Amino acid sequence: MTRGPRRNHSLAFKANVALAALKGKQTLAELAQIYDVHPQGFGLAGGHHA
């Protein structure tokens, strides 16, 4: 199995994804699909961020 290259996201992209997650209008799974990222990449999925 070969992996593709790691993607480096810009700070602006990360900020847009974070703002969308904080708004809470969509689930993390929906946001992951919209922004083409893995749900664990949000850092909120672990539940230890209060």
Secondary structure by P-SEA (a helix, b strand, c coil): cccccbbbbcaaaaaaaaaaaaaccccaaaaaaaaccccccccccccccc
